[in-house]
Amino acid sequence: MIDLTVNEEILKKAVERAKERGIILPTFEQMKDPTKIPQAIKEKLKGVGLWDVNSLNLFRITWKNEPKEKGGTFGKVNYFVMPPEITGVKAKIVALVGKWFPTGAHKVGATYGCLVPRLVTGQFDPTSQKAVWPSTGNYCRGGAYNAQLLGCDSIAILPEGMSRERFEWLKSVAGEIITTPGGESNVKEIFDKTWELKRTREDVVVFNQFEEFGNHLWHYEVTGHAMEEVVNELATSGERYFGVVLTSGSAGTLGCGDYMKTLYPDSKIAVGEAMQCPTLLYNGFGDHRIEGIGDKHVPWIHNVKNTDMVIDINDESCLRLLRLFNEEAGKRYLNSIGVPREVADNLSLLGISGIANVIGAVKMAKYYGLTEHDMVFTVFTDSADMYRSRVQEMNDREGAYDERMAERDHHVHMLSQTSDWMLELSYYDRFRIHNLKYYTWVEQQGKSADELNAQWFDYDNYWGSIHNMAPKIDELIRKFNERTGLLKDLE
């Protein structure tokens, strides 16, 4: 749960640090609706780059940033509709776009959702403690970035096999980088390192995305409301929202599906994972290359009882489509089959996990026989900017890309997707997956079996209490800002 008990002694230190650094904190309400951000802050943002290490960029933790690298303010939700010429299905595949967040990935929102409750309650001391961000990629990037904006030191933990771009960028913001053995699937090694830090260092506070409900809550509130707005914008000719497909990872983004079910109770939530590591589908294990969705466990914050389907995705398809979408020959081929060039040029908005999400949405559309009247939503968590080295690696290994290869990749890895490696979950399928949490979280990570049971058997109270916490956190944020006096000085 999210503890909002206030430690006044440490809170005073946090307030003073914020005052010294000129830090004003945005509320959940402002992240959902940037029209509520003070005009003076919007004016100042006109001179700030999207990735600049400037605390004003905390107010750009929203899906509604103007899509430009410097000086942008706010507009409508950034989203992208995948052309049916690419997907091969009639249903609208609609994705929220993560590139236009600070750091170029939506995880910066999840890390804020985890850090800010502890900051405004005095449970984290930015003057003496280091924020530890265990991750398989973007979460530790977002955490290190937010920590620097908020004036505190950070430690990023991620597997050594992640893309070169992640490490190069982290060097500019993280106080310390710790690599762990393996790659995307090696999450336990990350957990083991966090326990080692807890045992040996008194100055660390671990913000574990797989167990921090601030991650789930941020997506429930901010991503969920963004999806609602896009549905209302697109549903002008009788289209209906069918559901959302998201690769698991930390399971935080799945919180938006919980929110959408409050509006559309019959809608579906599908969770994707790599076929090479079929933990949810078959209790299986393995290694895979879909960066950003660490697995071999069920995240503590995954609301499994509200999940309707598991979809496994071949990591080879994700990498082949990454090349198709980012090579010049691939764009020429897509243009030749009716995809406008300006649309093909925007396919760099998809990173590897974003491509996995689209494949999952296509598989869902085929499974249910969806039509042009149906909308399936997903998220482009980051963009191809984090994976240029992966495209170059394929070039080095296989030679130059041509339109013949592009046509093959499109037909084999997108148009030929089928409804295999999927499971529509019964009550007991969900219960089986939920029970897998015991082995990671109770046996290894110190959670209680009573709380595990509460997630399932006291469902409405447990999850409802989390979903109702945003207004309480916002009130603490407003009090924090009042104590610094910085907002009043802007008036």
N, C-alpha and C positions, 0 to 999 in steps of 0.2 A: 504494500500500500504506500501512499505518499504521506509521509509524516510531516505535519505542519506545526509541530511543537516549537515554540520560539525560545531560542537561547539569547537573551538580551545582551549579555556581555560580548559575545562574538558578533552579534548583529550590529552593535555599535562600531566595531572595527570594519565590518563590511560597508556600512554607510559612509564611514570616513574615507575608505579607499575609493568608493565610487565618487565621492565629492572631490577628492584630490585629482582623479583621472577624468572628471567630467562625464561620468557614465550615467545615462538615463535608461531605465529598463522599459521595454514595450510590454504591454499586457497581451493576453490571449485575444482579447477583444480587438485590439489594434492589429494583431497579426492576421486575424480573420477579415477585418475591415479597415484598411489603411486610411480611409477617409476620416477616421477618428484620431489619426496621428496629428499632433499640433503642426500648424502651418509653418512655424519657425523651423521645425526639424526638417520638413520637406524642402524648405528653401536651402538649408545647409547641405542637404543631400545632393543638390544640383552640382556641387563641386567635388563630390566623392566618388571614386571608382568602386565598382561592385565588389571587387576582391580586396580593396584597401583595408589595412588593419586600422580601422577607425570605428570607435564605439557607436557612431551614428548608424553603422551598418547593421546593428542589432534590429533596427526598424525595417530592415530589408529582409527579415526572416518572415517571408510571406510568399504565397503563390502568385501575388499580384504585382510583382516588380515590372516596371517598364523594361522590355527586353533589349537592353543596351548595356555596354560594359562600363560606362561612366556617365554620371550626372542624371541618371534616370530617376523618376519618381514612381508613381503607381498608376495602374489601370485595371483592366479586367484580368481574370485568371489566365495564366499562360497554359494553353493546351494545344494538342495536335491530334488531328483525325487521320488515321492511317488510310491511305487510298485502297479501295477494294482491288485495284489492279495489282497491288503488292500482296495483300492478305489472302486474296482468293475467296473471301467470304462476303456475303451480302451485309451482315451486321456491321454497324458502325463500331470500330475499335477506337476509343477515345482515350488519350493519355494526358495527364497533367505533366508539365515540363519542369524538370528539376534544375536545368542548366542555369536559370536566371536567379538562383539563390547565391548569396555570398559563398565562396568556395566552389560554386558550380554544381552543388549536389544538395538534395533536400535534407540530408542527415543533419545539416546545421540547425534545422528546426528541432529535430529530436533531441539533440544535445542541449539546446536551450531549455527544452521542456524538462530535462533531467537536472540541469544545474540551477536554474533560477529558483525552484522551490527551496533548495537548501541555502541559497544565498540570502533570500529575503526572510528566512526563519533563523538565521544565525547558526545553521548546522554545518556550514562550510566557511572556513576562515581564509579569505583570499590573501591575507597578509602573511600567513605562515604555512598554509597547507598547499599541497600540489594535487591537482585534479588528474586522476588516472583514467584514460580512455581506452579500454580494451575493445578491439575491433578487427574486422577483416578488411577494412579499407576506409570508406567515407565517414564512418562515425568518428573515428579517431581524428580525421582531418577536421570535421566540423567541431569536435570537442576542443581540439587544440586552438582552433581559430577563435571560438567563443571565449575560451579561457583567457586568451591574450587580449581580446576586446574588453573583458571584464577585469583585467589587471591582475591575473593570477597565473602562477606557473602550471605547466601541464606535463604529463608523461603519456606518450602515445605508444600503444602496444599493438602490433599487427604481425601477421606471418611474413616470413622472409620471401615467400614466393609471389607476393603481390606486385602489381605493375610498377615499373620504374618511375612513372609520373607521380604516383602517390608519395613515394619516398622523397623525390626531389622537392615536391611542394611542402611536405611536412618539415623539412629542414629549415624552412623560413619562418615557421610559427611555433613548432613544438619545442619546449625546453629540453626534452629528452625523448629519444626514440628507442624502443626496445623491440627487437625482432624475435619471433618465436619460430620453432621448426615447422616446416611444411607450407601448405598453401591454404586455399579457400576453406577446405573441410576441417582444418585442424583447429577447432575452437577450444577443445579441452586444454590444449597447450597454452592458449591465451589465459584461460581461467587459472591454470596452475601458476602462471607467472604473477597474476594479481594476488593470489594467496601468498606467494613468496614475498611480494612487496608489503603486504599487510603485516606479515610476521616480522619482517626485518626493518621496517621504517615506520616511524610514528607520524610522519608529516604527510601521509598520503590519504586521499579519499577516493575510492573507486566508484566510478559511474559506469556500471555494467549495463549496456544497452539491452541485453537479453533478459534482465530482471527489473530494470527501472521503469515504473509505471508512468513516469513523466514522458517517456518515449511514446507509449500507447496513447496517453491523454492528448499530447500535442497533435497527433494524427487524427484522433477522434474529433477534436475541436477544429483544427485549422485545415487539415487536408479534407476531412469530411465535409465541412462547409464549402470548401472550394469545389468539390465534386458536385454538391447540390446546386451551386450556381451555374456550373456548366451544363448540367442536365436541364435546368430550366431554360437556359439559352438555346439549347439544341432541340429540345422536344417541342417543336413548333408545328409538326405535321403528323402528329399521332405517334411519334417514337416513344418507346418506353425504356426506362432504365431496367436492365436485366440483372446486372451484378458487376462485381469487381474481381479481377484476377491479379494477384500479387505474389511474387516469390517470397518465401518466408523470411530468410535472413534473421533479423532480431524479432520479427513479427510485429514490430511497432506500427508499420504502415497499414497493417491489417485493421488497425483501429478505425480507419475511415470507413471500412465496410460495416463495422458495428454501428457507426453513426448513420450510414445510409439505410441500414435495416430499420432504424427507428422511423424513417420516412417511407420506406418501401419494404414492408415486412416480408413479402414473398420473394424479395431479391436474393441473389446467391453471393456467397463469399467463397472463392476458390483460392487455395494456397498452392504455389508452385515450388518445386525443388528440382535439383538436377537428377536426371535418370541415373547418372553414374554414382549417386549417393542417395538411394531411395529410402530415407529414414522414415518418413511419414507413410509412404505407400506400403513398404515391405519390412519395416524395422531394419532396413539395410544400411550399409556403410560403403565408403569408397572415397575416391578423390575426384574432383571436378574442376572446371575452369570458368565457372560463371562467377566472376569476382563480385563480392558484395553480399553473398547469401550463404554465409557459413552455416554448417549443419552438423549432422550426427547427433543431434539432440532436439528437444522441443523447447523453445524459449518459455521461460516462466510467464511472460506477459502475453503469450498466445492464448486468446480466448477460443479454445478448441471447440467448446460446446456450440459456438455460433458459426462454425466453419462447415460448409456444405460439400466441398469437393477437394481432392488432391489431384494435381496435375504434374507429372514428371516431364522434364524437358531435356533434350539431348544437348549437352554443352557444345558439341561439334556444330550443331545448327546455329547456335549463338555466334560462334566465331566466324563461321562462313558468311552469315548475314552481316556481321560487322564489316567484313571486307567488301561485300556487295554494296553496302550503303556508303562506304567512304572512299572507294577507288573510283577514279574518273571513268574507267570502262564500265563499272557497275552503274554509274549514273546515266551514261549514254544508253545502256541496255534498257534501264527503267524508262527513260524518256521514249524509247522506241516502242514500248508497249502501252504508252498512254499516260505515263506519270509526268506531269509538268516539271520542267527543269527546276523551277523555284522550290517545288515540293521535294524533289530528289536532293537538292542542295541542303534542305533542312533535316535530312535523315541523320546527319551528324548529331542531332539532338538525342539520339539513342546511344547509351552505353551498353555494355554487355548484359547487365541485368535488366535494362529496359527492353532489350531485344527478347530476352527470356520471357518477360511479362507479356509482350505482344504475341509470342508463340503460344503462351498459355491461353490468352484471350481467343486466339484463332481456334485452338483445340476445344475450348468451351463452346464457341459458336457452332462448330461442327457437331459436337456431342448432342447439343440440344436442338439442332436444326434451326438456328436463329435466322431471321429475315432482315430486310432493310428497315423494318420497324423496331428493331432491337438495338440497344446500345450496351456495349460491354466496356467498362472503364478499367484503366490501369494507370501506371505511373512510369515515366522515364526518370529514374532516380538520379542519374547523372548523364553525362554526354560522352561522345567519342573522344573528347579532349583528354580524358584519363587513360585512353587505350591506344593512342597512336603507335606506341611501341609494339603492341600486339599485331597491328596491321603490318608493320614493317617486318616483324619476325616471320609472318606468313609469306611476305614477298621474298625475303632472303631464303626461305626454305623451299618455296615452290616456283619462284620466278615471277615474271611480270603478269599482271592480271589482264585478261581480255574479255570481250563481250561474250564469247562462247562459254568461258568459265562462269561469267555472271549469270547467264541463262540457266546453266546447270545448277548453280547454287540456289537460285530463286525457286526452280522447280523442285529440287530435292529437299531443300531445307525450309521452305515456306508453303508452296502450293500443295505439296504432298503430305503435309501434316495430317495425322489421323487421330481418331479418338482412342488410341491405345495408350497404355501407361497412365490411365486415369482411374479414379475411384470416386463415385458419388457416395458420400458417407451416410451410413445408417447411424442410429443412436449408439450402437455398440462399437461401430468403427470409430466414432468420435471419442468414446470412452476409452478405447484401447490406446489411441494416440495421446489423450490426456494423461493416462497412467504412466506413459513413458517419462513424464516429467519427474516422477519419483526418483529414478536412478541418477539423473543429473543433479537435481535441485535439492532433494532431501538427503540422499546418501552422500553426495559430493560437496554441495555448496551450502549446506547448513539451514535450508528452509525447513518448515515444519509440515508434517503430514496433515495436521489440522487445517492449515491454510490451503494446502493442495486440495483437500476435500471441500473446503469452503468455495473454491473457485467453481466447483461442479455442483455441489448439493445446496449451497446457499447462493445460487447464481445471481439472482436479482439484487440482493443486498451487496454482494461482493463487487460485482462489476458496476452496478448502479452508483455505489459510493465513489468509485474512481471517476466515473463519467460526470459526476456532479461537482468535481473539485475545482474546475477552472475558475468559476467566480470567486471562490475563496482565495485562490492563488493571486488572482488579479487584485483583490483588495489588499493583500500583503504587498504586492508590487507597488500599488498606488501609495501606500503608507511609506514604503522605502523611498520612493521618489520625493515624497513630501519632506522626508527627513534630510535628504541631501539639499533640497532647496533649488536644484538646478532647473527644474521645469518652470518654477516661478520666475527665475532670473531671465528665462527666454521670453516671457510675456511682455 
